[in-house]
């Protein structure tokens, strides 16, 4: 008779864990929702820090702009844009952004001469008799627009790491 050894592996625990991970992997909607929430939070942080996704400070406000602003915070007069970000997630993707039409102007900037059509504008005027309101007619004209880009949307290497952590947490790895 020869000498031998027999090893029996009971992999039922491992197989059960793999089946559990596979089941979690079939529904990634919670992962996408959590990642969308993370992206919204990061975007709001960029407004607070006044930095783009790469960490570079936004360009300072011009002296002209500062004359008309209430404070000196960039892109935060009313907090409307900063607080408008939301996300929509499903099992395969997440979309994060804002519905504010002027957001693209600030994200990408604009240098252009715009043609403004004639239009009516509500006006208020003050006099010794009090405040009166009415409608003024504005003639067609052009306006030079030179708005610098102050990017707030973006996907960074740190975001990629955070997505990996969210996936690990979801799969309980």
PEWO-V716044 format. One record per pair of residues at least 6 apart in sequence whose C-alpha atoms are under 7 Angstrom apart, sorted by the first residue. I is the first residue (numbers start at 1). GAP is how many residues later the second one is. Records with the same first field share a line. If there is no record, write none. Layout:
I: GAP ; GAP
//
This chain:
21: 150
24: 147
25: 146
27: 64
28: 63 ; 64
29: 60 ; 61 ; 62 ; 63
31: 135 ; 136 ; 139
32: 57 ; 58 ; 59 ; 61 ; 62
33: 56 ; 61
35: 128
36: 51 ; 58 ; 60
37: 50
40: 45 ; 46 ; 56
43: 109 ; 110
44: 38
46: 6 ; 106
47: 35
50: 7 ; 8 ; 24
51: 6 ; 7
52: 6 ; 98 ; 99 ; 100
53: 99 ; 100 ; 101 ; 102 ; 103
54: 102
58: 92
59: 91
61: 13
66: 6
70: 7
76: 6
81: 19
84: 14
85: 11 ; 12 ; 13
86: 10 ; 11 ; 12
87: 7 ; 8 ; 9 ; 10
88: 6 ; 7 ; 8
89: 6
106: 43 ; 44 ; 45
107: 42 ; 43 ; 44 ; 45
108: 41 ; 42 ; 43
109: 38 ; 39 ; 40
110: 35 ; 36 ; 37 ; 38
111: 34 ; 35 ; 36
112: 32 ; 33 ; 34
113: 29 ; 30 ; 31 ; 32
114: 28 ; 29 ; 30
115: 26 ; 27 ; 28
116: 24 ; 25 ; 26
117: 23 ; 24
118: 20 ; 21 ; 22
119: 18 ; 19 ; 20
120: 15 ; 16 ; 17 ; 18
121: 14 ; 15 ; 16
122: 12 ; 13 ; 14
123: 10 ; 11 ; 12 ; 13
124: 7 ; 8 ; 9 ; 10
125: 6 ; 7 ; 8
126: 6
//
